[in-house]
């Protein structure tokens, strides 16, 4: 499926991408014996030959209003099936000059999405699967979570997978961490001043460089 764009009025009564997508992917429709959708809602009890199908969002998160991750249960005749992950790309620009403030492109985990920052609380809700693409995607998400859990400590030396060129022309891949409250900057030497910042550093596939410490020896 391609991108679907819309003005804010088409999102009514929702005002954020998360609210809209939560509602969009939670529904239940009735179908006749030939599989044709019956308009007008779901009757209770269902008439003979009528069945229902739908989806229910169990939990979701719209990270930075760029990617919506959700644990979704398929519904059939009111019964929930195996929970799977949905991944929806989001474009959100409330000040869009053409008025089309919101656009999205949906897929599920079996499509092997490139985006793999699904929160742990959503991953834990997913049922087991044998789909290879989905399994690979889940493993990538878990690796990202493990990277984010690493602590960046002041003075730590790290090596990036590739060299990065900065606006001043410097290019390098080995840096020392400088912590200033919640702010993390990079220095070029162990005792040098902070010089650079890299966005989403914790998510990068860096390695920690072991540091040799020289201990003082006391002679009696």
MDAnalysis code that builds the backbone (N, CA, C; Angstrom):
import MDAnalysis as mda
import numpy as np

u = mda.Universe.empty(660, n_residues=220, atom_resindex=np.repeat(np.arange(220), 3), trajectory=True)
u.add_TopologyAttr("name", ["N", "CA", "C"] * 220)
u.add_TopologyAttr("resid", np.arange(1, 221))
u.add_TopologyAttr("resname", ["UNK", "UNK", "UNK", "UNK", "UNK", "UNK", "UNK", "UNK", "UNK", "UNK", "UNK", "UNK", "UNK", "UNK", "UNK", "UNK", "UNK", "UNK", "UNK", "UNK", "UNK", "UNK", "UNK", "UNK", "UNK", "UNK", "UNK", "UNK", "UNK", "UNK", "UNK", "UNK", "UNK", "UNK", "UNK", "UNK", "UNK", "UNK", "UNK", "UNK", "UNK", "UNK", "UNK", "UNK", "UNK", "UNK", "UNK", "UNK", "UNK", "UNK", "UNK", "UNK", "UNK", "UNK", "UNK", "UNK", "UNK", "UNK", "UNK", "UNK", "UNK", "UNK", "UNK", "UNK", "UNK", "UNK", "UNK", "UNK", "UNK", "UNK", "UNK", "UNK", "UNK", "UNK", "UNK", "UNK", "UNK", "UNK", "UNK", "UNK", "UNK", "UNK", "UNK", "UNK", "UNK", "UNK", "UNK", "UNK", "UNK", "UNK", "UNK", "UNK", "UNK", "UNK", "UNK", "UNK", "UNK", "UNK", "UNK", "UNK", "UNK", "UNK", "UNK", "UNK", "UNK", "UNK", "UNK", "UNK", "UNK", "UNK", "UNK", "UNK", "UNK", "UNK", "UNK", "UNK", "UNK", "UNK", "UNK", "UNK", "UNK", "UNK", "UNK", "UNK", "UNK", "UNK", "UNK", "UNK", "UNK", "UNK", "UNK", "UNK", "UNK", "UNK", "UNK", "UNK", "UNK", "UNK", "UNK", "UNK", "UNK", "UNK", "UNK", "UNK", "UNK", "UNK", "UNK", "UNK", "UNK", "UNK", "UNK", "UNK", "UNK", "UNK", "UNK", "UNK", "UNK", "UNK", "UNK", "UNK", "UNK", "UNK", "UNK", "UNK", "UNK", "UNK", "UNK", "UNK", "UNK", "UNK", "UNK", "UNK", "UNK", "UNK", "UNK", "UNK", "UNK", "UNK", "UNK", "UNK", "UNK", "UNK", "UNK", "UNK", "UNK", "UNK", "UNK", "UNK", "UNK", "UNK", "UNK", "UNK", "UNK", "UNK", "UNK", "UNK", "UNK", "UNK", "UNK", "UNK", "UNK", "UNK", "UNK", "UNK", "UNK", "UNK", "UNK", "UNK", "UNK", "UNK", "UNK", "UNK", "UNK", "UNK", "UNK", "UNK", "UNK", "UNK", "UNK", "UNK"])
u.atoms.positions = np.array([
    [0.845, -1.198, 0.000],
    [0.000, 0.000, 0.000],
    [0.875, 1.240, 0.000],
    [0.476, 2.270, -0.757],
    [1.227, 3.513, -0.799],
    [0.833, 4.439, 0.333],
    [1.248, 5.686, 0.210],
    [0.966, 6.680, 1.233],
    [-0.457, 7.210, 1.074],
    [-1.118, 7.411, 2.201],
    [-2.446, 8.026, 2.232],
    [-2.331, 9.350, 2.975],
    [-2.660, 10.452, 2.311],
    [-2.529, 11.785, 2.901],
    [-3.899, 12.390, 3.155],
    [-3.962, 13.298, 4.140],
    [-5.244, 13.909, 4.472],
    [-5.058, 15.216, 5.234],
    [-6.055, 16.103, 5.166],
    [-6.048, 17.316, 5.987],
    [-6.522, 16.978, 7.401],
    [-6.365, 17.914, 8.300],
    [-6.756, 17.698, 9.690],
    [-8.240, 17.383, 9.810],
    [-9.066, 17.980, 8.940],
    [-10.511, 17.749, 9.009],
    [-10.862, 16.287, 8.782],
    [-10.067, 15.586, 7.985],
    [-10.335, 14.171, 7.718],
    [-9.942, 13.277, 8.887],
    [-9.194, 13.814, 9.835],
    [-8.809, 13.049, 11.016],
    [-9.853, 13.147, 12.120],
    [-10.801, 14.051, 11.974],
    [-11.809, 14.301, 13.020],
    [-12.483, 12.996, 13.451],
    [-12.668, 12.791, 14.764],
    [-12.439, 13.726, 15.876],
    [-11.041, 13.628, 16.490],
    [-10.117, 13.017, 15.791],
    [-8.779, 12.804, 16.339],
    [-7.856, 13.946, 15.940],
    [-6.911, 14.253, 16.814],
    [-6.035, 15.401, 16.573],
    [-4.558, 15.031, 16.508],
    [-4.217, 13.759, 16.703],
    [-2.825, 13.320, 16.623],
    [-2.753, 12.043, 15.784],
    [-1.586, 11.751, 15.199],
    [-1.443, 10.507, 14.436],
    [-1.762, 9.262, 15.262],
    [-1.310, 9.235, 16.516],
    [-1.564, 8.050, 17.352],
    [-3.055, 7.828, 17.568],
    [-3.779, 8.891, 17.894],
    [-5.212, 8.746, 18.126],
    [-5.915, 8.231, 16.869],
    [-5.542, 8.799, 15.730],
    [-6.185, 8.404, 14.474],
    [-5.895, 6.943, 14.147],
    [-4.629, 6.542, 14.243],
    [-4.252, 5.182, 13.878],
    [-4.800, 4.157, 14.864],
    [-4.844, 4.501, 16.150],
    [-5.460, 3.602, 17.126],
    [-6.898, 3.287, 16.728],
    [-7.629, 4.324, 16.301],
    [-9.025, 4.144, 15.906],
    [-9.140, 3.447, 14.551],
    [-8.244, 3.798, 13.630],
    [-8.288, 3.243, 12.277],
    [-8.084, 1.733, 12.268],
    [-7.254, 1.242, 13.183],
    [-6.943, -0.179, 13.212],
    [-7.709, -0.927, 14.296],
    [-8.768, -0.327, 14.791],
    [-9.673, -1.006, 15.716],
    [-11.069, -0.958, 15.107],
    [-11.545, -2.098, 14.635],
    [-12.843, -2.141, 13.959],
    [-13.357, -3.577, 13.912],
    [-14.640, -3.718, 13.589],
    [-15.259, -5.026, 13.387],
    [-16.394, -4.853, 12.378],
    [-16.347, -5.613, 11.287],
    [-17.346, -5.517, 10.233],
    [-18.047, -6.857, 10.047],
    [-19.285, -6.794, 9.571],
    [-20.069, -7.997, 9.303],
    [-20.019, -8.338, 7.817],
    [-20.012, -9.639, 7.503],
    [-19.964, -10.115, 6.118],
    [-20.996, -11.214, 5.916],
    [-21.588, -11.242, 4.710],
    [-22.564, -12.288, 4.435],
    [-21.854, -13.568, 4.022],
    [-22.648, -14.592, 3.662],
    [-22.090, -15.903, 3.354],
    [-21.179, -15.870, 2.140],
    [-21.336, -14.857, 1.274],
    [-20.501, -14.740, 0.081],
    [-19.272, -13.860, 0.317],
    [-19.114, -13.400, 1.536],
    [-17.953, -12.589, 1.864],
    [-18.106, -11.118, 1.598],
    [-19.322, -10.681, 1.270],
    [-19.552, -9.272, 1.013],
    [-19.849, -8.546, 2.327],
    [-19.257, -7.362, 2.455],
    [-19.436, -6.600, 3.690],
    [-20.867, -6.081, 3.808],
    [-21.418, -6.212, 5.013],
    [-22.759, -5.736, 5.302],
    [-22.661, -4.377, 5.974],
    [-23.222, -3.377, 5.371],
    [-23.174, -2.036, 5.940],
    [-24.183, -1.906, 7.078],
    [-23.905, -0.977, 7.971],
    [-24.864, -0.688, 9.035],
    [-24.505, -1.252, 10.391],
    [-23.292, -1.788, 10.529],
    [-22.877, -2.248, 11.846],
    [-23.101, -3.727, 12.046],
    [-22.718, -4.202, 13.241],
    [-22.769, -5.616, 13.582],
    [-23.963, -5.875, 14.481],
    [-24.856, -6.773, 14.030],
    [-26.029, -7.111, 14.836],
    [-25.661, -8.136, 15.895],
    [-26.391, -8.133, 16.982],
    [-26.155, -9.084, 18.072],
    [-27.500, -9.609, 18.571],
    [-27.801, -10.909, 18.389],
    [-26.913, -11.937, 17.818],
    [-26.828, -11.834, 16.307],
    [-25.797, -12.472, 15.738],
    [-25.596, -12.426, 14.291],
    [-26.656, -13.263, 13.572],
    [-27.198, -12.759, 12.471],
    [-28.127, -13.552, 11.665],
    [-27.420, -14.766, 11.074],
    [-28.180, -15.758, 10.671],
    [-27.606, -16.966, 10.081],
    [-26.808, -16.606, 8.835],
    [-25.647, -17.204, 8.687],
    [-24.814, -16.986, 7.521],
    [-23.965, -15.733, 7.570],
    [-24.062, -14.990, 8.654],
    [-23.295, -13.752, 8.794],
    [-22.113, -13.982, 9.734],
    [-20.966, -13.470, 9.363],
    [-19.774, -13.559, 10.211],
    [-19.166, -12.173, 10.377],
    [-18.280, -12.046, 11.325],
    [-17.615, -10.756, 11.559],
    [-16.105, -10.940, 11.537],
    [-15.441, -9.923, 11.045],
    [-13.978, -9.885, 11.048],
    [-13.533, -8.471, 11.376],
    [-12.373, -8.365, 12.005],
    [-11.871, -7.042, 12.336],
    [-10.514, -7.098, 12.997],
    [-10.133, -5.991, 13.591],
    [-8.864, -5.860, 14.296],
    [-9.078, -5.110, 15.599],
    [-8.198, -5.345, 16.556],
    [-8.240, -4.583, 17.807],
    [-6.818, -4.236, 18.229],
    [-6.561, -2.947, 18.398],
    [-5.252, -2.492, 18.875],
    [-5.166, -2.740, 20.374],
    [-4.169, -3.503, 20.779],
    [-3.975, -3.806, 22.201],
    [-3.078, -2.761, 22.851],
    [-2.021, -2.382, 22.156],
    [-1.110, -1.348, 22.655],
    [-0.405, -0.726, 21.464],
    [-0.053, 0.549, 21.593],
    [0.614, 1.223, 20.482],
    [1.519, 2.334, 20.990],
    [2.396, 2.784, 20.096],
    [3.282, 3.900, 20.396],
    [3.645, 4.568, 19.078],
    [3.599, 5.889, 19.040],
    [3.968, 6.632, 17.828],
    [5.250, 7.401, 18.132],
    [6.378, 6.775, 17.839],
    [7.670, 7.330, 18.211],
    [7.987, 8.576, 17.399],
    [8.163, 9.676, 18.101],
    [8.536, 10.948, 17.498],
    [7.601, 11.348, 16.349],
    [6.369, 10.842, 16.379],
    [5.387, 11.103, 15.310],
    [5.939, 10.734, 13.931],
    [6.774, 9.678, 13.908],
    [7.365, 9.232, 12.645],
    [7.035, 7.774, 12.330],
    [6.913, 6.948, 13.356],
    [6.575, 5.537, 13.157],
    [5.616, 5.094, 14.256],
    [4.507, 4.505, 13.843],
    [3.512, 3.976, 14.782],
    [3.691, 2.472, 14.864],
    [4.001, 1.983, 16.057],
    [4.127, 0.548, 16.307],
    [2.920, 0.101, 17.126],
    [2.381, -1.085, 16.803],
    [1.215, -1.561, 17.540],
    [1.189, -3.079, 17.619],
    [0.672, -3.571, 18.743],
    [0.327, -4.987, 18.886],
    [-1.156, -5.090, 18.578],
    [-1.497, -5.905, 17.584],
    [-2.870, -5.966, 17.089],
    [-3.369, -7.408, 17.091],
    [-4.604, -7.578, 17.531],
    [-5.233, -8.897, 17.508],
    [-6.272, -8.936, 16.402],
    [-6.200, -9.905, 15.502],
    [-7.256, -10.068, 14.501],
    [-8.496, -10.664, 15.172],
    [-9.661, -10.234, 14.740],
    [-10.914, -10.707, 15.327],
    [-11.724, -11.470, 14.284],
    [-12.311, -12.572, 14.700],
    [-13.228, -13.321, 13.841],
    [-14.368, -13.832, 14.696],
    [-15.555, -13.351, 14.386],
    [-16.753, -13.691, 15.163],
    [-16.551, -13.420, 16.653],
    [-15.878, -12.298, 16.926],
    [-15.695, -11.868, 18.303],
    [-14.526, -12.498, 19.030],
    [-13.865, -13.464, 18.401],
    [-12.747, -14.140, 19.059],
    [-11.420, -13.603, 18.513],
    [-10.478, -13.381, 19.426],
    [-9.185, -12.819, 19.052],
    [-8.231, -13.911, 18.580],
    [-7.487, -13.615, 17.518],
    [-6.475, -14.529, 17.007],
    [-5.092, -14.141, 17.490],
    [-4.040, -14.744, 16.917],
    [-2.662, -14.455, 17.342],
    [-2.303, -12.984, 17.145],
    [-1.731, -12.402, 18.170],
    [-1.367, -10.983, 18.138],
    [-0.117, -10.787, 17.281],
    [-0.170, -9.817, 16.371],
    [0.950, -9.515, 15.484],
    [1.316, -8.039, 15.612],
    [2.430, -7.660, 14.992],
    [2.896, -6.265, 15.050],
    [2.558, -5.543, 13.760],
    [2.085, -4.330, 13.899],
    [1.881, -3.437, 12.761],
    [2.910, -2.325, 12.843],
    [3.391, -1.903, 11.683],
    [4.364, -0.817, 11.603],
    [3.838, 0.171, 10.562],
    [3.591, 1.391, 10.992],
    [3.022, 2.392, 10.094],
    [3.948, 3.604, 10.045],
    [4.415, 3.930, 8.836],
    [5.236, 5.121, 8.653],
    [4.344, 6.352, 8.702],
    [4.816, 7.406, 9.349],
    [3.992, 8.597, 9.582],
    [4.709, 9.846, 9.099],
    [3.954, 10.698, 8.437],
    [4.409, 12.056, 8.140],
    [3.425, 13.009, 8.800],
    [3.933, 13.840, 9.701],
    [3.069, 14.722, 10.483],
    [3.631, 16.134, 10.438],
    [2.898, 17.027, 9.784],
    [3.327, 18.415, 9.652],
    [2.116, 19.320, 9.829],
    [1.810, 19.716, 11.082],
    [0.630, 20.548, 11.342],
    [0.626, 21.877, 10.597],
    [1.802, 22.314, 10.105],
    [1.889, 23.591, 9.401],
    [2.070, 23.410, 7.889],
    [1.673, 22.274, 7.382],
    [1.826, 22.003, 5.954],
    [1.129, 23.071, 5.119],
    [1.823, 23.618, 4.141],
    [1.286, 24.717, 3.337],
    [0.084, 24.291, 2.495],
    [0.035, 23.016, 2.103],
    [-1.087, 22.544, 1.290],
    [-2.246, 22.027, 2.127],
    [-2.092, 22.064, 3.464],
    [-3.173, 21.639, 4.340],
    [-3.189, 20.156, 4.640],
    [-2.400, 19.380, 3.915],
    [-2.362, 17.939, 4.153],
    [-1.326, 17.656, 5.252],
    [-1.808, 17.682, 6.471],
    [-0.928, 17.651, 7.636],
    [-0.470, 16.246, 8.005],
    [-1.195, 15.232, 7.525],
    [-0.942, 13.869, 7.999],
    [-0.939, 12.896, 6.822],
    [0.041, 11.997, 6.832],
    [0.101, 10.928, 5.836],
    [0.648, 9.686, 6.511],
    [0.192, 8.530, 6.036],
    [0.719, 7.301, 6.624],
    [0.786, 6.185, 5.582],
    [1.673, 5.238, 5.858],
    [1.851, 4.056, 5.009],
    [1.950, 2.858, 5.934],
    [1.013, 1.928, 5.812],
    [0.949, 0.826, 6.774],
    [1.511, -0.474, 6.217],
    [2.021, -1.287, 7.122],
    [2.513, -2.632, 6.829],
    [2.511, -3.414, 8.132],
    [2.735, -4.710, 8.042],
    [2.897, -5.473, 9.275],
    [4.290, -6.086, 9.308],
    [4.577, -6.800, 10.373],
    [5.933, -7.308, 10.577],
    [6.359, -8.319, 9.522],
    [5.403, -8.976, 8.853],
    [5.772, -9.966, 7.834],
    [6.344, -9.313, 6.583],
    [6.210, -7.996, 6.469],
    [6.800, -7.280, 5.333],
    [8.276, -6.972, 5.576],
    [8.769, -7.288, 6.771],
    [10.167, -7.004, 7.094],
    [10.495, -5.533, 7.075],
    [9.773, -4.703, 7.850],
    [10.003, -3.252, 7.816],
    [11.441, -2.886, 8.151],
    [11.915, -1.806, 7.529],
    [13.247, -1.284, 7.863],
    [13.249, -0.709, 9.274],
    [12.168, -0.061, 9.666],
    [12.052, 0.551, 10.989],
    [11.945, -0.553, 12.041],
    [12.804, -0.486, 13.052],
    [12.839, -1.578, 14.042],
    [13.162, -1.034, 15.432],
    [12.392, -0.036, 15.860],
    [12.548, 0.529, 17.200],
    [11.298, 0.276, 18.043],
    [10.654, -0.844, 17.811],
    [9.425, -1.164, 18.529],
    [9.694, -1.254, 20.032],
    [8.892, -0.573, 20.857],
    [9.091, -0.633, 22.307],
    [8.945, -2.049, 22.851],
    [9.666, -2.323, 23.916],
    [9.659, -3.654, 24.503],
    [8.262, -4.061, 24.966],
    [7.505, -3.114, 25.522],
    [6.181, -3.458, 26.046],
    [5.248, -3.951, 24.942],
    [5.466, -3.518, 23.711],
    [4.661, -3.995, 22.585],
    [5.173, -5.342, 22.095],
    [6.487, -5.501, 22.015],
    [7.060, -6.784, 21.595],
    [6.610, -7.916, 22.515],
    [6.491, -7.634, 23.792],
    [6.107, -8.667, 24.764],
    [4.668, -9.147, 24.565],
    [3.859, -8.365, 23.889],
    [2.452, -8.726, 23.674],
    [2.254, -9.606, 22.441],
    [3.272, -9.741, 21.594],
    [3.134, -10.476, 20.350],
    [3.131, -11.980, 20.594],
    [2.293, -12.679, 19.839],
    [2.263, -14.139, 19.924],
    [3.379, -14.732, 19.076],
    [3.772, -15.968, 19.369],
    [4.818, -16.617, 18.565],
    [4.419, -16.691, 17.094],
    [5.410, -16.652, 16.239],
    [5.178, -16.728, 14.795],
    [6.252, -17.586, 14.155],
    [5.919, -18.174, 13.000],
    [6.901, -18.934, 12.230],
    [7.295, -18.197, 10.960],
    [6.758, -16.985, 10.776],
    [7.088, -16.211, 9.594],
    [8.523, -15.713, 9.687],
    [9.343, -16.040, 8.695],
    [10.769, -15.712, 8.755],
    [11.002, -14.210, 8.813],
    [10.322, -13.453, 7.950],
    [10.526, -11.997, 7.931],
    [10.146, -11.369, 9.261],
    [9.060, -11.851, 9.860],
    [8.635, -11.316, 11.148],
    [9.645, -11.644, 12.247],
    [10.183, -12.850, 12.214],
    [11.168, -13.250, 13.221],
    [12.440, -12.411, 13.103],
    [12.879, -12.170, 11.867],
    [14.067, -11.340, 11.657],
    [13.810, -9.932, 12.170],
    [12.628, -9.384, 11.868],
    [12.286, -8.029, 12.332],
    [12.270, -7.961, 13.844],
    [11.705, -8.955, 14.505],
    [11.664, -8.959, 15.978],
    [13.071, -9.014, 16.555],
    [13.939, -9.810, 15.961],
    [15.327, -9.888, 16.454],
    [16.041, -8.553, 16.295],
    [15.789, -7.865, 15.186],
    [16.399, -6.541, 14.989],
    [15.909, -5.559, 16.043],
    [14.638, -5.616, 16.378],
    [14.098, -4.744, 17.427],
    [14.758, -5.035, 18.766],
    [14.931, -6.315, 19.066],
    [15.547, -6.704, 20.334],
    [16.990, -6.227, 20.396],
    [17.722, -6.341, 19.282],
    [19.110, -5.854, 19.265],
    [19.157, -4.354, 19.524],
    [18.225, -3.618, 18.945],
    [18.191, -2.166, 19.183],
    [17.898, -1.857, 20.643],
    [17.000, -2.620, 21.244],
    [16.688, -2.411, 22.658],
    [17.918, -2.692, 23.522],
    [18.670, -3.709, 23.163],
    [19.876, -4.038, 23.926],
    [20.915, -2.928, 23.795],
    [21.019, -2.349, 22.604],
    [21.958, -1.243, 22.416],
    [21.568, -0.052, 23.264],
    [20.278, 0.259, 23.275],
    [19.803, 1.420, 24.024],
    [19.999, 1.240, 25.528],
    [20.041, -0.017, 25.985],
    [20.186, -0.269, 27.422],
    [21.632, -0.084, 27.908],
    [22.584, 0.016, 26.961],
    [23.975, 0.223, 27.368],
    [24.144, 1.622, 27.949],
    [24.866, 1.704, 29.019],
    [25.102, 2.990, 29.665],
    [26.325, 3.675, 29.074],
    [26.149, 4.928, 28.694],
    [27.273, 5.742, 28.231],
    [27.820, 6.499, 29.437],
    [28.983, 6.089, 29.901],
    [29.560, 6.681, 31.101],
    [30.627, 7.699, 30.738],
    [30.754, 8.697, 31.589],
    [31.747, 9.737, 31.368],
    [33.149, 9.140, 31.322],
    [33.907, 9.507, 30.286],
    [35.269, 8.998, 30.136],
    [35.377, 7.736, 29.311],
    [34.251, 7.096, 29.022],
    [34.265, 5.860, 28.234],
    [34.749, 6.148, 26.815],
    [35.554, 5.239, 26.277],
    [36.027, 5.374, 24.902],
    [35.218, 4.435, 24.011],
    [34.719, 4.958, 22.887],
    [33.906, 4.149, 21.989],
    [34.459, 4.222, 20.570],
    [34.132, 3.184, 19.796],
    [34.506, 3.157, 18.391],
    [33.235, 2.950, 17.569],
    [32.984, 3.846, 16.621],
    [31.822, 3.754, 15.757],
    [32.094, 2.786, 14.609],
    [31.040, 2.191, 14.020],
    [31.249, 1.224, 12.932],
    [31.896, 1.829, 11.696],
    [31.666, 3.112, 11.460],
    [32.285, 3.809, 10.327],
    [32.663, 5.220, 10.766],
    [33.574, 5.824, 10.046],
    [33.982, 7.187, 10.363],
    [32.858, 8.171, 10.016],
    [32.758, 9.218, 10.813],
    [31.761, 10.263, 10.599],
    [32.476, 11.581, 10.342],
    [32.013, 12.290, 9.315],
    [32.586, 13.597, 9.005],
    [31.688, 14.677, 9.602],
    [32.299, 15.612, 10.340],
    [31.565, 16.693, 10.985],
    [31.663, 17.966, 10.151],
    [30.863, 18.944, 10.518],
    [30.774, 20.169, 9.717],
    [32.076, 20.952, 9.679],
    [32.962, 20.735, 10.680],
    [34.240, 21.448, 10.670],
    [35.300, 20.732, 9.848],
    [34.893, 19.606, 9.225],
    [35.816, 18.879, 8.376],
    [36.481, 17.691, 9.040],
    [36.407, 17.595, 10.383],
    [37.047, 16.468, 11.065],
    [36.300, 15.179, 10.754],
    [37.047, 14.105, 10.591],
    [36.471, 12.791, 10.303],
    [37.102, 11.771, 11.237],
    [36.292, 11.028, 11.959],
    [36.832, 10.055, 12.890],
    [35.802, 9.045, 13.329],
    [36.287, 8.001, 14.018],
    [35.397, 6.950, 14.505],
    [35.652, 6.577, 15.961],
    [36.674, 7.166, 16.592],
    [36.985, 6.873, 17.993],
    [36.834, 8.151, 18.811],
    [36.055, 8.055, 19.896],
    [35.766, 9.241, 20.705],
    [35.697, 8.860, 22.188],
    [35.775, 9.892, 23.012],
    [35.600, 9.736, 24.450],
    [34.295, 10.411, 24.859],
    [33.538, 9.736, 25.718],
    [32.242, 10.242, 26.165],
    [32.422, 11.326, 27.222],
    [31.683, 12.411, 27.065],
    [31.617, 13.465, 28.074],
    [30.153, 13.620, 28.492],
    [29.888, 13.403, 29.770],
    [28.533, 13.520, 30.298],
    [28.404, 14.835, 31.051],
    [27.389, 15.603, 30.677],
    [27.079, 16.858, 31.350],
    [25.581, 16.846, 31.659],
    [25.240, 16.245, 32.796],
    [23.830, 16.035, 33.122],
    [23.252, 15.014, 32.148],
    [22.170, 15.391, 31.469],
    [21.574, 14.503, 30.471],
    [22.215, 14.659, 29.099],
    [23.084, 15.625, 28.965],
    [23.714, 15.920, 27.686],
    [24.954, 15.045, 27.498],
    [25.058, 14.413, 26.336],
    [26.207, 13.576, 26.005],
    [26.949, 14.180, 24.823],
    [28.216, 14.463, 25.020],
    [29.046, 15.001, 23.945],
    [30.258, 14.109, 23.760],
    [31.036, 14.407, 22.725],
    [32.192, 13.579, 22.391],
    [33.471, 14.409, 22.379],
    [34.513, 13.817, 22.935],
    [35.838, 14.438, 22.918],
    [36.780, 13.560, 22.112],
    [37.879, 14.152, 21.661],
    [38.830, 13.406, 20.832],
    [39.903, 12.709, 21.657],
    [40.145, 13.199, 22.870],
    [41.158, 12.597, 23.744],
    [40.566, 12.402, 25.129],
    [41.246, 11.602, 25.935],
    [40.734, 11.268, 27.266],
    [40.559, 12.493, 28.144],
    [41.438, 13.487, 27.995],
    [41.349, 14.686, 28.828],
    [40.983, 15.925, 28.015],
    [40.547, 15.709, 26.776],
    [40.206, 16.837, 25.918],
    [38.800, 17.356, 26.166],
    [38.506, 18.552, 25.666],
    [37.189, 19.163, 25.855],
    [36.153, 18.522, 24.928],
    [34.870, 18.588, 25.295],
    [33.820, 18.085, 24.405],
    [33.757, 18.918, 23.125],
    [33.630, 18.235, 21.997],
    [33.652, 18.952, 20.719],
    [32.456, 18.634, 19.816],
    [31.931, 17.422, 19.908],
    [30.909, 17.016, 18.947],
    [29.717, 16.357, 19.629],
    [28.603, 16.352, 18.897],
    [27.402, 15.627, 19.319],
    [26.894, 14.802, 18.153],
    [26.375, 13.607, 18.462],
    [25.793, 12.718, 17.444],
    [24.394, 12.335, 17.902],
    [23.408, 12.573, 17.066],
    [22.043, 12.214, 17.402],
    [21.849, 10.709, 17.476],
    [21.021, 10.271, 18.433],
    [20.702, 8.843, 18.605],
    [21.959, 7.988, 18.773],
    [22.932, 8.513, 19.492],
    [24.190, 7.783, 19.686],
    [23.963, 6.428, 20.343],
    [23.044, 6.364, 21.320],
    [22.826, 5.112, 22.048],
    [22.324, 3.998, 21.138],
    [21.675, 4.357, 20.034],
    [21.136, 3.337, 19.134],
    [22.167, 2.868, 18.109],
    [23.312, 3.514, 18.045],
    [24.317, 3.151, 17.046],
    [25.062, 1.889, 17.468],
    [25.589, 1.196, 16.485],
    [26.278, -0.063, 16.743],
    [27.745, 0.179, 17.079],
    [27.990, 0.952, 18.148],
    [29.365, 1.239, 18.544],
    [29.908, 0.125, 19.434],
    [31.217, 0.077, 19.560],
    [31.863, -0.851, 20.488],
    [32.615, -0.048, 21.534],
    [32.725, -0.613, 22.714],
    [33.431, 0.042, 23.806],
    [34.900, -0.390, 23.754],
    [35.777, 0.587, 23.725],
    [37.211, 0.303, 23.644],
    [37.749, 0.086, 25.057],
    [38.300, -1.110, 25.341],
    [38.872, -1.347, 26.681],
    [39.998, -0.367, 26.963],
    [40.002, 0.135, 28.166],
    [41.028, 1.101, 28.545],
    [41.981, 0.476, 29.558],
    [43.260, 0.644, 29.311],
    [44.275, 0.138, 30.226],
    [44.502, 1.155, 31.324],
    [44.304, 0.719, 32.534],
    [44.482, 1.617, 33.678],
    [45.814, 1.305, 34.367],
    [46.570, 2.334, 34.625],
    [47.856, 2.180, 35.304],
    [47.665, 2.458, 36.779],
    [47.951, 1.439, 37.605],
    [47.757, 1.602, 39.039],
    [49.096, 1.964, 39.704],
    [49.025, 2.868, 40.631],
    [50.222, 3.252, 41.370],
    [50.703, 2.099, 42.244],
    [52.003, 1.910, 42.295],
    [52.591, 0.865, 43.137],
    [53.286, 1.520, 44.310],
    [52.956, 1.078, 45.491],
    [53.556, 1.632, 46.699],
    [54.658, 0.696, 47.180],
    [55.820, 1.250, 47.376],
    [56.945, 0.453, 47.874],
    [57.221, 0.850, 49.327],
    [57.358, -0.143, 50.165],
    [57.634, 0.146, 51.558],
    [59.111, 0.384, 51.813],
])
